[in-house]
Amino acid sequence: MPSKAEILEWISDNPTLTAKRDIAKAFGIKGAARIDLKRLLKELEDEGHLEKRKKTYRDPDRLPPVSVLQINALTPDGELLAKPLEWQGEGVEPVVLLIPRASDPALGEGDRILARLQEVKAEAHHYEARLIRRIGANPRKVLGVFRKSEEGGRIVPIDKGDGKEWQVPRDATGGAQDGELVEAEQAGPKTRLGLPRARVLERLGDPSAPKAVSLIAIHQHGIPDEFPDDVIAEADAMKPAGLKGRDHLRDMPLITIDPSDARDHDDAVWAHADDDPKNEGGHVIWVAIADVAHYVRPGSALDAEARKRGNSSYFPDRVVPMLPDRLSGDLCSLHEGVPRACLAVRMQIDAHGEKVGHRFVRGLMRSAASLSYQQIQAAMDGAPDDKCGPLMDEVIRPLYAAHDALRKARHKRQPLDLDLPERKVVLSDEGKVLSVNFADRLDAHKLIEECMVLANVAAAETLVGRKSPLLFRVHEEPSPEKLDSLREVAEAAGLVLAKGQVLRTAHLNALLHAAQDTDHSEVINMSTLRAMTQAYYAPQNFGHFGLALQSYAHFTSPIRRYADLIVHRALITAHGWGKDGLSPAEIEQLENTAQHISETERRSMMAERDTNDRYLAAFLSERLGEEFSGRISGVAKFGVFVRLDETGADGLIPVRSLGREFFHFDREAGTLMGSDTGLTIGLGQRVTVRLAEALPVSGGIALDLVSIEGEQMPKGGRGSGRGKSPRRKHAAAKHKAAKAKRKVARKRG
């Protein structure tokens, strides 16, 4: 016989199966035991947990102790409100506040959960809930092109990995026109037969319009791109911070150095020779960061929305910011000549670039100049413009002198030194792709990067030293399996990755250096990148493998990363600078916050990558049939990926187009081998390909293989009268590989 709690849980989970016979069937209750079930149901009715209506048991005007809820909204205090899905009462639907535990998974709007409830007498809510388990989420969303029909229509998904169409009934089209881009959600349960059904939620216009490209990615990945009214109202009501409680830094010649098209300026730098006689040849570096925490307070609508977004998302034609423009583009942007609130760190480095001391201040600064990377690099190369000229002796040359010292420390530390050029898509005002270039990597970029790394280390060390909770930026070392794969790629290229010792970034750098200026450089760099783990945020310190640092936190970009805002608040609390520091509620939720913002970061990365893929496909769609040179960047059972030299675009050669023979996929070696010709296709090989297809809507690029390593593609023999030869050769190859594995295993044993 089930317990009362189990019966209530069943009724909560199955609000349409609440007749006594349904409950009996669910728990396997038969015969005389039904009398005991009837007694239990009567007791639950008398206790007020159930109400009998005809032959079923339903909730009365109060919720049962266990119920199904849907996460509905986030309060200004950052708390989760939930809606009871089986409310049957006659009065106002009760509001439920979820009380999370540290071990609970991160929950978001639309998640369905099973929870234990307790009735409370509070002003804003009627019940408090504790999570039992998550039981579902929002209905599945789909983004696609609507195709009208007499029955209503169909949706062809834009996701290149989703080939299944969706059927839209006539009354669920939302007025969509044929060929329009729409967002829809699943309507009704999944069925084995026929197309899944959907209803149109939003019409997004012409999918081929150039500026629809990033919009597709934003909707496809669920990135919030509109601020709620209360968030905008909070931002608009903000006033610039004054000098009270701050250090006066306005006379300091701090400058911002950003891309020429930067939309915000959240960091400023200055350096000078250290006048401390104990630090001969040393430097002092100042890094000042916008004081976002002054404006975005814990528990505010601004804070809830910033946490929800996790970070800003950057696309070639737009930015989806973490904060409204009143903050990101104004009050928290370190504009030239304007007083701005900041958190600043003064760092002393010795002549060898090692940090020998630092201290943080909360100040008010005024940027002496807003410069671009190209401007400051040109100035150091001997061509300063009118803006840089007056700053050369006091600001620009001392910054480069400090950077020269930092480079010595970097060389000694040996962070991972990958050489992966960054692609830059250049658009016209109408959103059409004009060109795809590889961004220049200037010394000015490296200067700012090293200053920011040093400031991030200082923030982490300060908070660790003061035993303050914070979010670390964690990058764990590669797994043994991924290292074995990298080692195989290196051996195939005639290179060596050391084995049998504790892996350090210096070992990987030695491999990268050995591959430099060879035909294998790109594939070794890509393979090394693939061997790395994904960086993430955590309240525990597991170190940063890629940067070869023991303690690392993000401090330098609070306008665009929520993690940095957490670190700013932690510094404010640790130094006693005000009441806008890290709250006890935030500290309790650090684990959930870390998980959530790690996920939003990955979401943005995927959306940005998909957008670039679509722009590249649009750029190449006018060049069908042309031949391109490239290098094999990936091998899978279904085909070969090629990275094109000219644009860096990745295209797929389907295995079916490689020839008429059977191709055997060797997962460990990462190769495809022709069963008749013996042709082996592997990572890093130079190829010439012909562009067969480029689909801007999905970002898919299909290629035909013309030649490999300068040799024309041989014609396979499948279907040429050899009968089952390919199958026999395939089996022989598998037998040979298995035999080799057994031999290796015996040797290791």
Secondary structure as UniProt FT lines:
FT   HELIX           4..13
FT   TURN            15..16
FT   HELIX           20..27
FT   TURN            31..32
FT   HELIX           33..46
FT   TURN            47..48
FT   STRAND          51..53
FT   TURN            54..55
FT   STRAND          56..58
FT   STRAND          66..74
FT   TURN            76..77
FT   STRAND          80..84
FT   TURN            85..86
FT   STRAND          96..98
FT   TURN            102..103
FT   TURN            109..110
FT   STRAND          112..119
FT   STRAND          127..136
FT   STRAND          141..149
FT   TURN            150..151
FT   STRAND          152..157
FT   TURN            160..161
FT   STRAND          166..169
FT   HELIX           170..172
FT   TURN            174..175
FT   TURN            178..179
FT   STRAND          181..186
FT   STRAND          197..205
FT   TURN            207..208
FT   TURN            210..211
FT   HELIX           212..220
FT   TURN            221..222
FT   HELIX           229..236
FT   TURN            244..245
FT   STRAND          247..249
FT   TURN            250..251
FT   STRAND          255..258
FT   TURN            260..261
FT   STRAND          267..273
FT   HELIX           277..279
FT   TURN            280..281
FT   STRAND          283..290
FT   HELIX           292..294
FT   TURN            298..299
FT   HELIX           301..309
FT   STRAND          313..314
FT   STRAND          319..320
FT   HELIX           325..326
FT   HELIX           327..331
FT   STRAND          339..349
FT   TURN            351..352
FT   STRAND          355..367
FT   STRAND          369..372
FT   HELIX           373..380
FT   TURN            381..382
FT   TURN            386..388
FT   HELIX           389..391
FT   HELIX           392..396
FT   HELIX           397..413
FT   STRAND          423..427
FT   TURN            429..430
FT   STRAND          433..438
FT   HELIX           443..465
FT   TURN            466..467
FT   STRAND          472..475
FT   HELIX           480..492
FT   TURN            493..494
FT   HELIX           505..515
FT   TURN            516..517
FT   TURN            519..520
FT   HELIX           521..531
FT   STRAND          536..538
FT   TURN            545..548
FT   TURN            558..560
FT   HELIX           562..575
FT   HELIX           584..588
FT   HELIX           590..620
FT   HELIX           621..623
FT   TURN            624..625
FT   STRAND          627..636
FT   TURN            637..638
FT   STRAND          639..644
FT   TURN            645..647
FT   STRAND          650..654
FT   HELIX           655..657
FT   STRAND          663..666
FT   TURN            667..670
FT   STRAND          671..674
FT   TURN            675..677
FT   STRAND          680..682
FT   TURN            683..684
FT   STRAND          686..695
FT   TURN            696..699
FT   STRAND          700..708
FT   TURN            709..710
FT   STRAND          711..712
FT   TURN            718..719
FT   TURN            723..724
FT   HELIX           725..748
//
